[in-house]
Amino acid sequence: MRANAAHYELIAPTNLDDVLATLATGGYAPIAGGTEIMVALSAGRLPKKPLVSLQHLKELRFIETTPEAYVIGAGTTFSDIRHHAGLHADLPLLTSAASWTGSIANQNRGTLGGNLVNASPAADSPPALLAYEATLKLVSAAGTRTMPYTAFHLGYKKTALQPGELVYSITVPRLWTGYRSYTRKVGTRNAQAISKIALAALVLVENEKISDIRIGAASLREMPMRCSATEKALRGQSVTPQAIQAARAALASEARPIDDIRSTAAYRAAVAGNLLEEFLQQLSH
Ligand SMILES: Cc1cc2nc3c(=O)[nH]c(=O)nc-3n(C[C@H](O)[C@H](O)[C@H](O)COP(=O)(O)OP(=O)(O)OC[C@H]3O[C@@H](n4cnc5c(N)ncnc54)[C@H](O)[C@@H]3O)c2cc1C
């Protein structure tokens, strides 16, 4: 049954320390853009816990550029990301993901941190962040810690966040000179559709051989997935029909696609192989 928003307490401290102190009491859940939380509320699935808003915290909404990396505050919206010239130039996998996340209204409110913590296997930014080998900075009243993003997702909608902890920022290396990138989302429509399957990949080809490759995928497991076996099958190889077939076989063996209302596991497995092949075929042009 649809819940009544008036039955939920919402507080909005104006600084991060107050938010962290509030979360440390154990009595509150964070809300950022609210684009996931309001859907859960409407569906009557939102636990009856008071909410503490992150939405107006300037400390969480920033994009810093260093020579080696971009540091993106967890409260940065998809609109901030897709309109950032540096990110466009250096991290096209991420800006593409931001540009096809929901509608413009969604992108104006939805945050990168909320996308990661919501931890849907079908979410758009995780494949890009897996390919870019992002790291996360987590913060709580007790202090901060960092972890590779690959260690963040533990299972279906399960993350390594501890109670009282927030994602503070996402650091994405920008040292991809010479790499080619590929990303494609397959959904019911080109816009306003959660993906059935998505792939994001980076590859470095030297002397006609793949010297480095990183592939992230959505909906191939119960959580966002780095396709390590597929990468291993391709590293050191020339892009031949045999290498493409071996890579498809490696992807098929490591994928356990989800089966849900948006698509079947069999469709996802077949299309993931096709996307991988499309990506590899493009390398010969
Ligand atoms: C119509 C519609 C279309 C959508 N389309 C897409 C799509 O195409 N692709 C896609 O990937 N997603 C899509 N979404 C999902 C959603 O917009 C994204 O997941 C968005 O990034 C969520 O961010 P938010 O700030 O709104 O999160 P919120 O709803 O505020 O929070 C989501 C979860 O994250 C937690 N949280 C938020 N920020 C933090 C933080 N910094 N630290 C710790 N916990 C935090 C909250 O407690 C909550 O559990 C869609 C949603 C809607 C309603």
The ligand as an SDF file (V2000), in Angstrom:
LIG
                    3D

 53 58  0  0  0  0  0  0  0  0999 V2000
   11.9180    7.2200  -13.1010 C   0  0  0  0  0  0  0  0  0  0  0  0
   13.2590    6.6890  -12.6540 C   0  0  0  0  0  0  0  0  0  0  0  0
   14.1670    6.2940  -13.6440 C   0  0  0  0  0  0  0  0  0  0  0  0
   15.4330    5.8140  -13.2600 C   0  0  0  0  0  0  0  0  0  0  0  0
   16.3170    5.4210  -14.2360 N   0  0  0  0  0  0  0  0  0  0  0  0
   17.5430    4.9550  -13.9000 C   0  0  0  0  0  0  0  0  0  0  0  0
   18.4640    4.5390  -14.9140 C   0  0  0  0  0  0  0  0  0  0  0  0
   18.1990    4.6010  -16.1130 O   0  0  0  0  0  0  0  0  0  0  0  0
   19.6800    4.0640  -14.5020 N   0  0  0  0  0  0  0  0  0  0  0  0
   20.0140    3.9790  -13.1790 C   0  0  0  0  0  0  0  0  0  0  0  0
   21.1330    3.5420  -12.8670 O   0  0  0  0  0  0  0  0  0  0  0  0
   19.1580    4.3710  -12.2020 N   0  0  0  0  0  0  0  0  0  0  0  0
   17.9380    4.8520  -12.5320 C   0  0  0  0  0  0  0  0  0  0  0  0
   17.0510    5.2420  -11.5600 N   0  0  0  0  0  0  0  0  0  0  0  0
   17.4400    5.0940  -10.1550 C   0  0  0  0  0  0  0  0  0  0  0  0
   17.9670    6.3500   -9.4370 C   0  0  0  0  0  0  0  0  0  0  0  0
   17.6160    7.5560  -10.0900 O   0  0  0  0  0  0  0  0  0  0  0  0
   19.4900    6.2900   -9.2710 C   0  0  0  0  0  0  0  0  0  0  0  0
   19.8720    5.0860   -8.6180 O   0  0  0  0  0  0  0  0  0  0  0  0
   20.0460    7.4830   -8.4660 C   0  0  0  0  0  0  0  0  0  0  0  0
   21.4250    7.5450   -8.6850 O   0  0  0  0  0  0  0  0  0  0  0  0
   19.7790    7.3850   -6.9680 C   0  0  0  0  0  0  0  0  0  0  0  0
   20.3980    8.5130   -6.3600 O   0  0  0  0  0  0  0  0  0  0  0  0
   19.6200    9.3880   -5.2830 P   0  0  0  0  0  0  0  0  0  0  0  0
   20.5400   10.4580   -4.8630 O   0  0  0  0  0  0  0  0  0  0  0  0
   18.2950    9.8310   -5.7780 O   0  0  0  0  0  0  0  0  0  0  0  0
   19.4400    8.2810   -4.1300 O   0  0  0  0  0  0  0  0  0  0  0  0
   18.4000    8.2390   -2.9220 P   0  0  0  0  0  0  0  0  0  0  0  0
   17.0700    7.7790   -3.4230 O   0  0  0  0  0  0  0  0  0  0  0  0
   18.4190    9.4840   -2.1360 O   0  0  0  0  0  0  0  0  0  0  0  0
   19.0690    7.0820   -2.0630 O   0  0  0  0  0  0  0  0  0  0  0  0
   19.2540    5.7760   -2.5900 C   0  0  0  0  0  0  0  0  0  0  0  0
   19.9640    4.9280   -1.5040 C   0  0  0  0  0  0  0  0  0  0  0  0
   21.2970    5.3690   -1.3230 O   0  0  0  0  0  0  0  0  0  0  0  0
   21.5160    5.7940    0.0290 C   0  0  0  0  0  0  0  0  0  0  0  0
   22.4490    6.9140   -0.0890 N   0  0  0  0  0  0  0  0  0  0  0  0
   22.3340    7.9970   -0.9090 C   0  0  0  0  0  0  0  0  0  0  0  0
   23.4690    8.7250   -0.8610 N   0  0  0  0  0  0  0  0  0  0  0  0
   24.3040    8.1060    0.0040 C   0  0  0  0  0  0  0  0  0  0  0  0
   25.6470    8.3580    0.4530 C   0  0  0  0  0  0  0  0  0  0  0  0
   26.3800    9.3970    0.0240 N   0  0  0  0  0  0  0  0  0  0  0  0
   26.2010    7.4870    1.3460 N   0  0  0  0  0  0  0  0  0  0  0  0
   25.4950    6.4320    1.8010 C   0  0  0  0  0  0  0  0  0  0  0  0
   24.2370    6.1330    1.4090 N   0  0  0  0  0  0  0  0  0  0  0  0
   23.6490    6.9620    0.5010 C   0  0  0  0  0  0  0  0  0  0  0  0
   20.1510    6.0950    0.5950 C   0  0  0  0  0  0  0  0  0  0  0  0
   20.1290    5.9140    1.9920 O   0  0  0  0  0  0  0  0  0  0  0  0
   19.3200    5.0350   -0.1330 C   0  0  0  0  0  0  0  0  0  0  0  0
   19.4790    3.7900    0.5080 O   0  0  0  0  0  0  0  0  0  0  0  0
   15.7820    5.7270  -11.8860 C   0  0  0  0  0  0  0  0  0  0  0  0
   14.8440    6.1280  -10.9060 C   0  0  0  0  0  0  0  0  0  0  0  0
   13.6080    6.6080  -11.2810 C   0  0  0  0  0  0  0  0  0  0  0  0
   12.6560    7.0330  -10.2230 C   0  0  0  0  0  0  0  0  0  0  0  0
  1  2  1  0
  2  3  1  0
  2 52  2  0
  3  4  2  0
  4  5  1  0
  4 50  1  0
  5  6  2  0
  6  7  1  0
  6 13  1  0
  7  8  2  0
  7  9  1  0
  9 10  1  0
 10 11  2  0
 10 12  1  0
 12 13  2  0
 13 14  1  0
 14 15  1  0
 14 50  1  0
 15 16  1  0
 16 17  1  0
 16 18  1  0
 18 19  1  0
 18 20  1  0
 20 21  1  0
 20 22  1  0
 22 23  1  0
 23 24  1  0
 24 25  2  0
 24 26  1  0
 24 27  1  0
 27 28  1  0
 28 29  2  0
 28 30  1  0
 28 31  1  0
 31 32  1  0
 32 33  1  0
 33 34  1  0
 33 48  1  0
 34 35  1  0
 35 36  1  0
 35 46  1  0
 36 37  1  0
 36 45  1  0
 37 38  2  0
 38 39  1  0
 39 40  1  0
 39 45  2  0
 40 41  1  0
 40 42  2  0
 42 43  1  0
 43 44  2  0
 44 45  1  0
 46 47  1  0
 46 48  1  0
 48 49  1  0
 50 51  2  0
 51 52  1  0
 52 53  1  0
M  END
$$$$
